Amino acid sequence: MIDDRPSDRSRRSKQRDRSIPTDRESPVGAPVIRGDESVTGQRARDAVQFDPNDPERLADAAETVQQFATGTVEDDHLYMLRGAAACAALVRGEGSYKAAAERAGDGVTVSFIRKWARVHDLPRSVRKQVALGKIAPTAAKHIARVSGQSRLLLAWATLDGDLTVREVRSVASAVNNGTPIEHALTEQGVALGTLEVRLSPATYRMLRQQASIEDVEPGELVTEALEAYFDE
């Protein structure tokens, strides 16, 4: 029998956290999400790859950033992801935010490129929600300001708590100033970890019955079951 003491559960939880990527893992400029038909449909065919090591693609990135910064491209979430990819590729190809801004030309600031390049560096799980239109690109800019696991927690709280862009910005600023993510979200009326799920009637009945017998909240049993699932 396994002695599942709190310290053991805490250790496994930390190990699981370390295995979850909080930054981009695919190559810079690659249209991993933009080119996925299951996410973007037919628009996946128009996905552009910005290779920072290819002079021609780097020139395309500079032009795209210029158009993106000056508002001469369509204002929707997929074009914003393309613009973010171009920003990140241009930074990588030119070697710095300043050089990238200079290459992109008039109207493009270091701050603009830095903010959108960070969006491109978000993990795939978050970028997918941006591509689906469930997380606004402008909210993603503020999520990208936060590092580590707090970045993911803010992203999912944005969805589950229906946070506005202003609220996401406020939470990101608070976290970067040292406020724990739980406290920062509470200030916006969001209880971290609260998620509405729909169960089959049979599963719902068994969950409620077992929780009553054990005198615990249903969420405790769900948490234990999911932790066991993720540990497999």
C-alpha positions in Angstrom: 0.0 0.0 0.0 1.3 3.4 -1.0 1.8 5.9 1.8 0.3 8.9 0.0 1.2 11.6 2.5 0.7 15.3 1.7 4.5 15.7 1.1 4.3 13.0 -1.5 1.4 14.6 -3.3 3.0 18.0 -3.1 6.2 16.5 -4.7 4.3 14.9 -7.5 2.4 18.1 -8.1 5.6 20.1 -8.4 7.1 17.5 -10.8 3.9 17.7 -12.9 4.1 21.5 -13.0 7.7 21.3 -14.3 6.6 19.1 -17.1 4.0 21.6 -18.4 5.5 24.0 -20.9 5.0 27.7 -20.1 6.8 28.9 -23.2 6.8 28.2 -26.9 8.5 24.9 -27.9 8.1 25.0 -31.7 10.5 27.0 -33.9 10.1 30.7 -34.0 7.9 31.8 -36.9 6.5 28.4 -37.6 2.7 28.4 -38.2 2.0 25.6 -35.8 -1.5 26.9 -34.8 -2.2 29.2 -37.8 -1.5 26.3 -40.1 -3.6 23.8 -38.3 -6.9 23.2 -40.2 -8.6 21.7 -37.1 -8.2 25.1 -35.5 -8.3 27.7 -38.3 -10.2 25.8 -41.0 -9.5 26.8 -44.6 -7.5 29.8 -43.5 -4.7 27.4 -42.5 -3.8 27.4 -46.2 -2.9 31.0 -46.0 -0.5 30.5 -43.0 2.8 32.2 -43.5 6.1 30.9 -42.1 8.6 33.4 -41.0 12.1 31.8 -40.9 14.5 34.2 -39.2 17.4 32.5 -40.9 16.0 33.0 -44.4 16.7 36.6 -45.7 13.6 36.5 -48.0 11.3 35.3 -45.2 12.9 37.9 -42.8 12.0 40.6 -45.3 8.5 39.4 -45.4 8.4 39.5 -41.6 9.6 43.1 -41.6 6.9 44.1 -44.1 4.3 42.3 -42.1 5.3 44.0 -38.9 5.2 47.4 -40.6 1.6 46.7 -41.8 0.6 45.2 -38.4 2.0 48.2 -36.5 0.4 50.8 -38.7 -3.0 49.1 -39.0 -2.9 48.2 -42.7 -3.8 44.6 -42.2 -7.2 43.1 -41.2 -7.9 43.4 -37.4 -8.8 39.9 -36.3 -7.2 37.3 -34.1 -5.5 35.2 -36.8 -3.9 38.2 -38.5 -2.7 39.3 -35.1 -1.1 35.9 -34.5 0.6 36.3 -37.9 1.8 39.7 -36.8 3.1 38.3 -33.5 5.0 35.6 -35.4 6.5 38.2 -37.7 7.6 40.3 -34.7 9.3 37.3 -33.0 11.0 36.2 -36.2 12.3 39.7 -36.9 13.7 39.9 -33.4 15.4 36.6 -33.7 16.8 37.4 -37.2 18.0 40.9 -36.3 19.3 40.0 -32.9 17.5 42.6 -30.7 14.2 44.4 -30.3 15.8 47.7 -31.3 17.3 46.3 -34.5 13.9 44.7 -35.3 12.1 48.0 -34.8 14.5 49.8 -37.0 14.3 47.1 -39.8 10.4 47.3 -39.7 10.5 51.1 -40.3 8.6 54.2 -39.3 5.8 53.7 -36.8 7.1 50.6 -35.3 8.4 50.9 -31.7 10.5 48.6 -29.5 7.6 48.3 -27.1 5.2 47.2 -29.8 7.5 44.4 -31.1 8.4 43.2 -27.6 4.7 42.9 -26.6 3.7 40.9 -29.7 6.8 38.8 -29.8 5.9 37.6 -26.3 2.5 36.5 -27.5 4.2 34.4 -30.1 6.3 32.8 -27.3 3.2 31.7 -25.4 2.8 27.9 -25.1 0.7 26.1 -27.8 -2.2 25.5 -25.5 -2.7 29.2 -25.0 -2.0 30.2 -28.6 -4.7 27.8 -29.7 -7.3 29.6 -27.6 -6.2 32.9 -29.2 -6.6 31.3 -32.6 -10.1 30.1 -31.7 -11.1 33.5 -30.6 -11.6 32.5 -27.0 -8.8 34.6 -25.6 -8.5 38.1 -27.2 -5.0 38.8 -28.6 -4.9 42.0 -26.6 -5.5 39.9 -23.5 -2.8 37.5 -24.6 -0.3 40.4 -24.6 -0.8 40.8 -20.8 -0.9 37.0 -20.2 2.5 36.9 -21.9 3.9 39.4 -19.4 3.6 36.9 -16.6 6.1 34.1 -16.3 6.0 30.5 -15.1 2.9 28.6 -14.0 1.2 31.8 -13.2 1.1 32.5 -16.9 -1.0 29.4 -17.5 -3.2 30.0 -14.5 -4.0 33.5 -15.7 -4.8 32.2 -19.2 -7.3 29.6 -17.9 -8.7 32.0 -15.4 -9.3 34.4 -18.3 -11.5 31.8 -19.9 -13.3 30.5 -16.8 -13.7 33.9 -15.1 -14.7 35.7 -18.4 -12.1 38.4 -17.6 -12.0 41.5 -19.7 -8.7 42.8 -21.2 -8.5 45.5 -18.5 -8.9 42.9 -15.8 -6.3 40.6 -17.3 -3.9 43.6 -17.4 -4.6 44.4 -13.8 -3.9 40.8 -12.7 -0.7 40.6 -14.7 0.5 43.9 -13.2 -0.3 42.7 -9.7 1.5 39.4 -10.2 4.6 41.1 -11.6 4.6 43.3 -8.5 4.8 40.3 -6.3 1.1 39.5 -5.6 0.3 35.8 -5.6 -1.8 34.8 -8.6 -4.6 33.6 -6.4 -4.9 36.9 -4.6 -4.7 38.9 -7.8 -7.5 36.9 -9.3 -9.6 37.2 -6.1 -9.4 41.0 -6.5 -11.2 40.6 -9.8 -13.8 38.3 -8.4 -12.3 35.0 -9.7 -11.7 32.0 -7.5 -8.7 30.2 -9.0 -9.5 26.6 -9.8 -13.3 27.1 -10.1 -14.5 25.4 -13.3 -18.0 24.5 -14.4 -18.2 21.1 -16.0 -21.0 19.0 -17.4 -21.1 15.3 -16.4 -23.3 12.5 -17.5 -26.2 11.9 -15.2 -24.7 8.5 -14.1 -21.3 10.0 -13.3 -22.9 13.0 -11.5 -25.0 10.6 -9.4 -22.0 8.5 -8.4 -19.8 11.5 -7.7 -22.4 13.1 -5.4 -23.1 9.8 -3.7 -19.5 9.1 -3.0 -18.8 12.6 -1.8 -21.7 12.4 0.6 -20.5 9.1 2.0 -16.9 10.4 2.5 -18.2 13.7 3.8 -16.1 15.7 1.3 -16.8 18.2 -1.4 -17.3 16.7 -4.9 -14.3 18.8 -6.1 -12.0 16.9 -3.8 -12.9 13.6 -5.5 -12.6 15.2 -8.9 -9.2 16.6 -8.0 -7.9 13.2 -6.7 -9.2 11.4 -9.8 -7.6 13.9 -12.2 -4.3 14.0 -10.3 -4.2 10.2 -10.6 -5.0 10.4 -14.3 -2.2 13.0 -15.0 0.3 11.0 -13.0 -0.2 7.9 -15.2 
